[in-house]
Amino acid sequence: MFESHRMRRIGFMTGISAFWMSVCLLSGMMSSAATAESALRIAYPVFSPFHWTLDHGGMTGFFYEILTEALEKRMGLTVVWTAYPWPRCQDNLKTGKDDAVITVPTAERAAFTATHRTPFYIKTIHIFTCLDHLRFGEIKNIKTIADLKSGGFSVITYSGNSWHKENVQSMGIKTHESPSLENVWKMLSEKRGDVVLEWPPGAWPDIRKAGVSDRIVDTDIRISEMPFHLLIRRDAPQVRMLPDFDETIHAMITDGTIKVIASKYF
């Protein structure tokens, strides 16, 4: 009798233990699912020195470090980075597959994204050309984007460059596009266009990869600037954190964090 009662008690306690184990397991699964769902999914192109994937699968880069410091370390958010060709990065925001990209705000992008007030980096745009260009002297005298049009010069850029579309191509300046960043520089070296407008620290790694560093020259003419922001699709729940992100970026500029990160790359 006592043995039967003891066995029933053991069975009862075992049932309770199994029940709570199931609850904990389910809770953990739900927590993981909630974390995955609330993670900010950033789509990015492999582009040194901004953001790229290491051989062992980790990530590095100037923009990657800035956003990791701001979003994860200071704001406590979970971030998932996924690499795609640049045009697909923007398409993924429109379809909802990803939540954010790092780029320059434009009127076109404002239709489906929101951003913050303070750019976390402003890059200066230089004019690059072929070293033996027949009109090299004229190119050296260019001061503005309007001068490109009046001089009849053409520009080579990469596909999906909305800044170029709004600030250069919209002025009627002839444009040649390439889906590959490296191929932009090969096209310039072959004189399939007159100039490329790009930020030097971002340009030279691709120029070297393309094997044309002996043919390309940075004229050192600063023709424009590009302010970089985090753009989040308007219907993503994380869009609500943009004011806090703006304050965090402002603090990182003020305390010198962004300058320290930049010094590691250029």
C-alpha positions as a printed NumPy array, in Angstrom:
array([[  0.   ,   0.   ,   0.   ],
       [  2.679,   2.405,   1.02 ],
       [  4.75 ,   1.33 ,  -1.974],
       [  1.799,   1.969,  -4.303],
       [  1.287,   5.43 ,  -2.78 ],
       [  5.001,   6.146,  -3.122],
       [  4.972,   5.163,  -6.785],
       [  1.933,   7.36 ,  -7.458],
       [  3.718,  10.262,  -5.742],
       [  6.87 ,   9.714,  -7.802],
       [  4.782,   9.592, -10.975],
       [  2.997,  12.788,  -9.956],
       [  6.283,  14.599,  -9.229],
       [  7.784,  13.317, -12.493],
       [  4.758,  14.663, -14.363],
       [  5.161,  18.062, -12.716],
       [  8.864,  18.137, -13.567],
       [  8.156,  17.212, -17.177],
       [  5.461,  19.901, -17.326],
       [  7.795,  22.644, -16.084],
       [ 10.592,  21.455, -18.346],
       [  8.188,  21.758, -21.276],
       [  7.148,  25.237, -20.14 ],
       [ 10.779,  26.361, -19.842],
       [ 11.652,  24.87 , -23.213],
       [  8.664,  26.527, -24.867],
       [  9.461,  29.805, -23.143],
       [ 13.039,  29.626, -24.39 ],
       [ 11.87 ,  28.876, -27.914],
       [  9.399,  31.746, -27.816],
       [ 12.092,  34.058, -26.426],
       [ 14.488,  33.052, -29.212],
       [ 11.785,  33.558, -31.808],
       [ 10.929,  36.969, -30.347],
       [ 14.588,  37.955, -30.389],
       [ 14.955,  36.862, -34.005],
       [ 11.775,  38.723, -34.921],
       [ 12.872,  41.922, -33.16 ],
       [ 16.42 ,  41.853, -34.56 ],
       [ 17.301,  44.657, -36.937],
       [ 18.146,  43.011, -40.264],
       [ 20.699,  45.086, -42.164],
       [ 21.302,  44.338, -45.845],
       [ 24.737,  45.4  , -47.057],
       [ 27.044,  45.026, -50.075],
       [ 30.574,  43.726, -49.556],
       [ 32.455,  47.009, -49.837],
       [ 35.816,  47.665, -48.165],
       [ 36.491,  49.591, -45.94 ],
       [ 32.83 ,  50.022, -44.979],
       [ 31.652,  46.457, -44.327],
       [ 32.804,  43.069, -45.519],
       [ 32.911,  39.418, -44.472],
       [ 36.108,  37.786, -43.214],
       [ 37.261,  34.325, -44.327],
       [ 36.133,  32.734, -41.048],
       [ 32.639,  34.214, -41.425],
       [ 32.948,  37.197, -39.077],
       [ 32.534,  40.795, -40.13 ],
       [ 34.634,  43.93 , -40.048],
       [ 34.648,  47.4  , -41.534],
       [ 34.396,  51.066, -40.651],
       [ 30.588,  51.33 , -40.88 ],
       [ 30.146,  47.879, -39.332],
       [ 32.089,  48.932, -36.221],
       [ 30.219,  52.237, -35.893],
       [ 26.803,  50.587, -36.053],
       [ 27.806,  47.691, -33.808],
       [ 28.982,  50.171, -31.182],
       [ 25.812,  52.252, -31.464],
       [ 23.108,  49.622, -31.903],
       [ 24.4  ,  46.636, -29.958],
       [ 26.805,  47.949, -27.321],
       [ 25.098,  51.242, -26.453],
       [ 21.445,  50.596, -27.327],
       [ 21.305,  46.872, -26.557],
       [ 19.726,  45.823, -29.854],
       [ 20.282,  42.604, -31.803],
       [ 21.533,  43.122, -35.35 ],
       [ 21.677,  40.597, -38.201],
       [ 23.9  ,  41.484, -41.185],
       [ 23.366,  39.847, -44.6  ],
       [ 25.423,  40.519, -47.734],
       [ 23.82 ,  41.025, -51.144],
       [ 24.604,  42.895, -54.369],
       [ 23.706,  46.547, -53.761],
       [ 20.562,  46.71 , -55.968],
       [ 19.142,  43.705, -54.109],
       [ 19.796,  45.358, -50.727],
       [ 17.363,  48.118, -51.616],
       [ 14.851,  45.7  , -53.164],
       [ 14.845,  43.66 , -49.943],
       [ 13.677,  46.692, -47.989],
       [ 10.799,  47.24 , -50.389],
       [  9.696,  43.609, -50.064],
       [ 10.215,  43.484, -46.287],
       [ 12.886,  40.772, -46.35 ],
       [ 15.315,  43.11 , -44.579],
       [ 14.836,  46.176, -42.393],
       [ 17.687,  48.581, -43.039],
       [ 20.547,  49.689, -45.255],
       [ 23.456,  52.081, -44.759],
       [ 23.541,  54.717, -47.461],
       [ 22.832,  58.32 , -48.441],
       [ 19.243,  59.581, -47.987],
       [ 17.615,  60.534, -51.277],
       [ 14.104,  61.525, -52.33 ],
       [ 13.664,  58.139, -53.996],
       [ 14.658,  56.24 , -50.84 ],
       [ 12.541,  58.496, -48.629],
       [  9.459,  56.987, -50.255],
       [ 10.006,  53.691, -48.423],
       [ 12.524,  54.447, -45.639],
       [ 12.942,  56.753, -42.646],
       [ 16.203,  57.96 , -41.16 ],
       [ 17.79 ,  60.092, -38.435],
       [ 19.008,  63.684, -38.413],
       [ 22.762,  63.359, -37.769],
       [ 24.879,  61.582, -40.402],
       [ 27.36 ,  59.211, -38.748],
       [ 29.908,  59.934, -41.47 ],
       [ 30.308,  62.426, -44.31 ],
       [ 32.585,  61.284, -47.099],
       [ 34.168,  63.684, -49.584],
       [ 33.803,  62.799, -53.248],
       [ 36.848,  63.171, -55.505],
       [ 37.206,  63.062, -59.269],
       [ 39.155,  60.054, -60.565],
       [ 40.261,  59.675, -64.165],
       [ 42.65 ,  57.735, -66.384],
       [ 46.263,  58.881, -66.086],
       [ 46.713,  59.271, -69.847],
       [ 43.295,  60.81 , -70.585],
       [ 43.582,  63.135, -73.579],
       [ 41.617,  65.856, -71.74 ],
       [ 43.447,  65.446, -68.414],
       [ 44.251,  69.169, -68.217],
       [ 40.592,  70.099, -68.646],
       [ 39.505,  67.547, -66.054],
       [ 41.956,  69.069, -63.547],
       [ 40.109,  72.383, -63.918],
       [ 36.684,  70.976, -63.036],
       [ 35.258,  72.55 , -59.881],
       [ 31.583,  71.528, -59.814],
       [ 29.242,  68.837, -61.104],
       [ 27.859,  71.446, -63.514],
       [ 31.344,  71.697, -65.036],
       [ 31.091,  68.026, -66.004],
       [ 27.995,  68.798, -68.049],
       [ 29.334,  71.957, -69.682],
       [ 32.553,  70.129, -70.578],
       [ 30.698,  67.198, -72.104],
       [ 32.316,  64.659, -69.761],
       [ 30.764,  61.258, -69.009],
       [ 30.743,  59.518, -65.626],
       [ 31.077,  55.825, -64.759],
       [ 29.278,  54.506, -61.672],
       [ 27.84 ,  51.32 , -60.178],
       [ 24.257,  50.13 , -60.587],
       [ 21.864,  51.338, -57.907],
       [ 23.769,  54.539, -57.079],
       [ 20.782,  56.76 , -56.268],
       [ 23.013,  59.656, -55.204],
       [ 24.514,  59.692, -58.689],
       [ 21.08 ,  59.454, -60.27 ],
       [ 19.753,  62.455, -58.319],
       [ 22.87 ,  64.646, -58.335],
       [ 24.658,  63.818, -61.585],
       [ 22.529,  61.934, -64.08 ],
       [ 19.539,  64.206, -63.4  ],
       [ 21.574,  67.092, -64.859],
       [ 21.782,  65.33 , -68.191],
       [ 25.361,  64.11 , -67.716],
       [ 26.062,  60.955, -69.721],
       [ 26.398,  57.961, -67.407],
       [ 27.822,  54.465, -67.839],
       [ 26.851,  51.844, -65.234],
       [ 28.399,  48.59 , -64.073],
       [ 26.914,  46.031, -61.659],
       [ 30.424,  45.435, -60.261],
       [ 32.437,  47.936, -58.216],
       [ 35.726,  46.577, -59.524],
       [ 34.524,  46.753, -63.107],
       [ 33.853,  50.484, -62.711],
       [ 37.607,  51.008, -62.505],
       [ 38.376,  48.65 , -65.368],
       [ 35.96 ,  50.648, -67.509],
       [ 37.707,  53.876, -66.517],
       [ 41.14 ,  52.433, -67.322],
       [ 39.799,  51.455, -70.759],
       [ 38.426,  54.995, -71.264],
       [ 34.847,  53.789, -71.576],
       [ 33.964,  56.954, -69.674],
       [ 35.846,  60.079, -68.603],
       [ 35.661,  60.153, -64.811],
       [ 34.505,  58.335, -61.684],
       [ 33.236,  60.262, -58.655],
       [ 34.186,  58.415, -55.478],
       [ 35.567,  58.591, -51.937],
       [ 39.328,  57.797, -52.032],
       [ 39.528,  55.33 , -49.078],
       [ 36.658,  53.367, -50.601],
       [ 37.961,  53.61 , -54.162],
       [ 41.554,  52.431, -53.837],
       [ 40.893,  48.881, -52.533],
       [ 38.704,  48.181, -55.583],
       [ 41.156,  49.898, -57.933],
       [ 43.9  ,  47.593, -56.661],
       [ 41.639,  44.521, -56.901],
       [ 40.879,  45.468, -60.501],
       [ 44.63 ,  45.593, -61.2  ],
       [ 44.542,  49.103, -62.665],
       [ 46.179,  51.195, -59.935],
       [ 48.965,  52.174, -62.343],
       [ 46.435,  53.709, -64.736],
       [ 44.016,  55.502, -62.399],
       [ 44.673,  58.847, -60.725],
       [ 42.872,  60.735, -57.953],
       [ 42.825,  64.367, -59.123],
       [ 42.29 ,  65.474, -55.496],
       [ 39.383,  67.63 , -56.677],
       [ 36.629,  67.546, -54.05 ],
       [ 33.477,  67.833, -56.104],
       [ 30.831,  66.909, -53.515],
       [ 30.023,  65.261, -50.171],
       [ 27.866,  62.282, -49.236],
       [ 26.262,  62.044, -45.756],
       [ 25.821,  58.454, -44.608],
       [ 22.821,  57.384, -42.538],
       [ 21.038,  54.273, -41.354],
       [ 17.822,  53.963, -43.397],
       [ 15.017,  51.776, -42.   ],
       [ 11.94 ,  50.767, -43.988],
       [  8.928,  52.747, -42.848],
       [  6.813,  49.748, -41.823],
       [  9.547,  48.085, -39.721],
       [  8.927,  48.194, -35.931],
       [ 12.536,  49.332, -35.347],
       [ 11.811,  52.643, -37.068],
       [ 10.684,  53.912, -33.65 ],
       [ 14.226,  53.761, -32.308],
       [ 15.633,  56.29 , -34.813],
       [ 15.489,  59.275, -32.386],
       [ 17.493,  57.254, -29.82 ],
       [ 19.92 ,  56.193, -32.539],
       [ 20.394,  59.834, -33.52 ],
       [ 21.263,  60.74 , -29.925],
       [ 23.674,  57.81 , -29.725],
       [ 25.473,  58.827, -32.934],
       [ 25.72 ,  62.418, -31.731],
       [ 27.286,  61.169, -28.484],
       [ 29.769,  59.   , -30.392],
       [ 30.828,  61.987, -32.501],
       [ 31.18 ,  64.165, -29.408],
       [ 33.172,  61.64 , -27.343],
       [ 35.497,  60.85 , -30.272],
       [ 34.46 ,  57.212, -30.732],
       [ 33.787,  57.522, -34.461],
       [ 37.106,  59.288, -35.022],
       [ 38.934,  56.471, -33.201],
       [ 37.172,  53.817, -35.286],
       [ 37.962,  55.7  , -38.507],
       [ 41.657,  55.907, -37.61 ],
       [ 41.85 ,  52.096, -37.745],
       [ 40.878,  52.027, -41.429],
       [ 42.305,  55.165, -43.041]])
